[in-house]
């Protein structure tokens, strides 16, 4: 049996029962960012896992004298001949191992060679995110985990822990930054009364959203196209400005029908979600692939951020919410060490206070993201965390990255 054939056998092999002498998951990664993404994306399975620093060649040397794990994750970035390195790895592994690979090459032909010829179970192109690690590696690490198969684009929910923490501002500028990559982006504002996305983007909206949520039988793709307001380029806003005395009554069927249409017509759907969410809004949380919790540098914000995180995980147990601390350094706000102590962990993304950019832009109905380098820099970690893409929009996104993000 050749090394390549030994690795190929792993592709269709069932994961054997847990053995006391076998590590459930052993990972060798070359950088700290990838390690953090793997830990976050596979948080539910990390109790029986080991992560070491290194590449596929490091793994081959280590496993030459150690038992093969049930699942092996290796990094091939920076290796001149990755195929040879994987063959060397196969020679020291038992055939029933599942092999997951991360690397720095994005060619579709390379991906096919790994999957079809070598029998690698899955490959992800760097930079990794918790989302693609959870979606692509998660079912292979724990096959029994039940996950809802989502077809179409991914839904990103931005939820503020408290009012005034800046969740809508971040949702708007995240959508703008995504549109800069030439994607088809939908920004859905579910604040039917008192929402501010249309005002921030100087865009007029009608009553189509309320109709769509209350009377789904009237809604089809043409209806959605007509009610979606063009903001710029390929960014569309779906929002409402209902009077305060109005009593909208969205139906569960209405919100899911609208999401289904949006996911088929846009590459990404960013949802600005009220908190606490109503029963129909909880359906949006359950359908979200990437939930984001935004909170401010105050005691109540820290408390409610943790409460919101627990709510999201109760609605969607497989979700790993991204905690975004907004306005760090604001006058009178808590310092970062106290916030970390209150949360019991470091926030995933930290956005500094930008008092000279955001308030003025919001009051004038301008998109400050295009003009503020500080804001783009602050949002860059969030963009990378969600989509694994860099903020250099001049670089054309690879086909492989687009396939893996779906």
N, C-alpha and C positions, 0 to 999 in steps of 0.2 A: 504493500500500500504506500503510495507516494504521500509526501507531506500535504500537498494540495488536496488530495482525495480525503485524507484524514480530516482536514478542516471542512471539506465540503459535506462530510457526513453529519457535521454538527447542525447544518442548516435545517434539516427536517427532524432532528432528534428531539424527543420529548425530554423535558428536564426531569432527571431522576429524583427520587425522594431525597429529602434533606439528610445528609450524612454528617454525623458529628465530626468527622475528620475532613470534611470539605467546606471550604468557604462558600457562602451563598453567592457573593459578588466580590470579585477582585478587580480593581481598576488601576491602570497605570496611565497617568496623564502628565503632560509636560509643563503645564502652566497653572497658576493659581486661579485664574478666571474660569478655566474649564472645570477645575475641581469644585469651585463654588457652584457652578451651574449643575453639575452632576449631583452634588449633595442636596441642592434645592429641588431639582426635578425628581429625584428618587428618595425624597425625604422619608416616605413611609416604609422603605425597604433598607434604609441605611444601618439598621440595628445589626444586621448580619453581614455587613459589607466592610471591605478594607480598601482604602485609596492610598496609592503610593505615587511618588513623583518619578516619572520616567516615560519611556516609549515602549513600542512593541519589542524592541531588542532587549530592553531591561527586563520585560516580562519573560522573554525566552530564557534569559540567564537565570532568573529567579525560579521559574517553573521546572527547570532541569533537575532541581533537587527537592521540589515541593509538590504536594498533591494538587491536581488540577481543580480549580473551582467549578461550581455549577455554571456560573456566568462569568465570562472574562471580557473586560472592556480595556482596549488598548489604544494608544495614541500613535499615529504614524506621521504626524507633522514633522517636517524637518529631516525626514529620512530620505536619503537619495534614491534608494531602491525599496519602496514599501512592500512590493509583492514578494521580494526575496525575504524581507524581514518577517512577513506573515507566514511564509513557508517554513522558516526556521522555528517560528512559534508553534506551528502545527505539529512539528516533529516531536515536541516535548509535551503535548497535550493529549488527553484521552479523547476519543472521537465524539463522546456525548456532550462536550462542552459547547455552550452557546457563545459566539464571539461577536462582540459589538466593537465598532471601530469609529474613531474620530480622527480627523485630519485637516489638512489645509488645501486640498485639491477639490475643484468644483466641476470637473468635466463629467458629463453624463457617461461617457465611455468608461471612465475609471470607476464610477459607481457600479456600472453593470459588470465590470470585470470582478470587482470584489464580491458582489452578490451572486452572480451566476457561475463564475468560474471557481472562485475560492470558497464559496459557501458561507461567507460572512452574513450574519443575520440582519445587520443594519449598519448603515454608515451615515454620519452627520458631519457636515462641513462647518468648520469654525468661523466665527466665534459661537460657542454653544449658548443656548438659553435654557432656562428651566422648562419653558414650554415645549421645545422640541425634544428635550431629553425625556420629559414625562410622557409625551405623546408617542414617541418612536421607540425609546428604550424601555419605558415602563412596562408595557404588556409582555415584553420578552424576559424581563427580570422576574416578574410575578405574573405568569400567564392567567392565573385565576382571577386577577383583578378585573372587575366588570367595568368597562368604560363605554360610554355612549359614543357611537361612531358618528362623527360630524362630517357632513358633506358640504362642499362649498368653502367659502372663505371663513376665516376665524373671527370670533367676536371678542373684542377687548372691552371690558366693563371698567369704567372709572367711577369709583364711589367715594364720596367724602365721608370721613368719620364724623364730622360735624359741619354745620353750615358755616360758610366763610373761610374754610381751610384752603380754598383755591382749587378744588377738584375740577370745576368747570373750566377754569383757565388752563389747567394742564391738559384736559381732554381736548380743548380747542387747538392748542398748539401742538399736541401730539398728532392730531389729524392733519394739521398743516405740514408738519415735518414729514409725515408719511406720503402726503401728496407730492412733495418735492422729489420723491423717488419715482414719479410717473405712474404710481399705482392708482387704481380706481377706489376712492375712499368714501365711505358713508359715515357721517357724524349724526347719530341719533340722540336727540335730547328728550328724555322722558320726563322732564319737569314741565308738565303741561300748563301749569300756572306759575308764573314768575320765573320761568327759565330765562337765561341770559345769553345763550349761545348766539342767537340771531342778532342781538344787540351788539355783542362783542365783534361779530363779523360784518356788521352793517348790512344785514340781509333781511329781506321781508319774507315772512312765511304766512301761510293761510291756515285753514282749519282741517286740512287733509289728514294730519296725523290723528286727530281725535276720531275722525270718521273711520280711519283704517283700524284703530284699536277697538272701536265699538261695533263696527259692522264689517267683519272680515269678508263676508260674501260679496261685498262690493269692490274688493281690492284685488287687482291683478298687476302684473309688471308695468303696464301702461299707466295705471293709476299712480303707482309709486314714482315713475319717471316724471309725471306731471307735478306731483306735490313736492318733490325734492328740489330745493333751491340751489342754484349754482353759486358756489362761493368763489372759486378760482380753479382754473385748470380742470382736474378730474375729481375735485372735492365737492360733494353734495351734502347739503344740510337738510335733515328731516326733523322739524321742530314745530312747536305750537306756542301761541301766546293767548291762551284762553283767559277770559276775565276771572277775577277772583271769586265772583259769585257763581261761576259755572261749577257744575258737578259732573265731571267726566266719569264714565263708567266703563273702563276698558274691560274686555273679555279675555280670558286665558287663550281662547282660540285666536283672537285678534292679534295679540302680541307675537305668538309663535308663527302665525301666518306671515306677518310682516317681516320677522327675522328670516324666515325661509326665503322670501323673495330677495331681501337685501343680500343674503349670503350667496345667492346665485348670480347677482348682478354686480357685486363689488368685491374687490380683492381683500379689503379689510373693513370691518364695521366697528367703529368706536362708539360706545354707548355711555352717555352721561346719565348716571343712575341716581335717583334720590335715595336718601338713607334716613330712617329705616325703610327698607323696601316693602311695598305692598305685596299681597299674594301673587299678583300677576307679574310684578317686577322680580320676585324671587325666581320665576321661571327664566328670566333673562340671566340671572346669576347662574342657574343650573346649566344653561346652554353656553355660558362663556368659557372660552378656552383660556383666557388670560384675565383674571380679576385683579384690579389695582385698587388699593386702599390708600387714600391721601389723608394726611393729618398734619396739624400744625404743631409748633413747639410749645405747647401748653399742657398742663396736667390733664384737663378734660379731653384734649385731643389724643393724648397717649392712652388714656383709659378707653375711649371709644374706638380707637384703632384696633386694640386687642379684641374688643367686643365684636366689631365688624368682621375681623378675621375669623373669629369663632363662628359667626353667623354664616359666612361664606362656606367654610368647611363643613358645616352641618347641612347646608343646602346641596353642596357639591363636594362630597368627601375626597374626590381625586384632585381637587384644585389646590394649588399652592399660591395663595394671594401674594402679590408684590406690595410691600409696605413702602410708601413714598413719604418721606418727611419733607414738607414744604415750608419755605420761609425760615430756614435755619439762620439764626443771627438777627432775627427781627427784634426791635427794642422791647425789652421786658420778657422775651421768650426764654424758655429753659435751655440750658447748655446741653450739648450732645451727650456727655457722660451720664447726666441725670435721665435723659430720654432713654438711653440704652438700658440703664438700670430699671426704669419703669416698664419698658417693653420686655425685658429679659433677653434681648437680642439687639443687634444693630439693624437699623432700617436698611432695606435693600437698595434704595435710591435716596439720595439727599439733594434737595434743590435749595440753594441759598436764597435769602431774601433779596429781591430785586425791585426795590421801591421806585426806582427812577424809570423803569421800563413798563411794567405791567399795568399799573393804575392809569397812567396817561393813555396808553394804547387802548385799554378797555373803554375809557370814557369817550375817546374819539372814534370808536368803532373801527380800529385798525388792527391788522395782524402784526403784532410786535415781533413774532418769531423771525420774520424775514429780515428785520432791521437790527435785532439785538443778538450780537454774538454771544453775550453772556447767557441769554436764555437758551440758545442752541446748544451751548456747551453744557448747561445744566441738564438739558433733556437728553443729551447723548447717551448717558448710561442707561436711562430708561428705554430708549429706542433699541440699544444693543441688547438689553436684557429681554425685551419682548421678541424682537425679530432677528437678532443676530446679525444686524447689518450696521455698517458704519455710517456716519453722518456725511461722508463725502458723496454727495449726490451726483457727482460727475462720473463716478464709477458705475458702469452698467451692471445691474444685478444678474447673477448667473442663473441659468435655467435650472440647475440642480437645486440651488437655494430656494427657488420659487416652488419647485416640486415638493421639497421637504417641509416647507412651511405650511402647506395646505392640510 
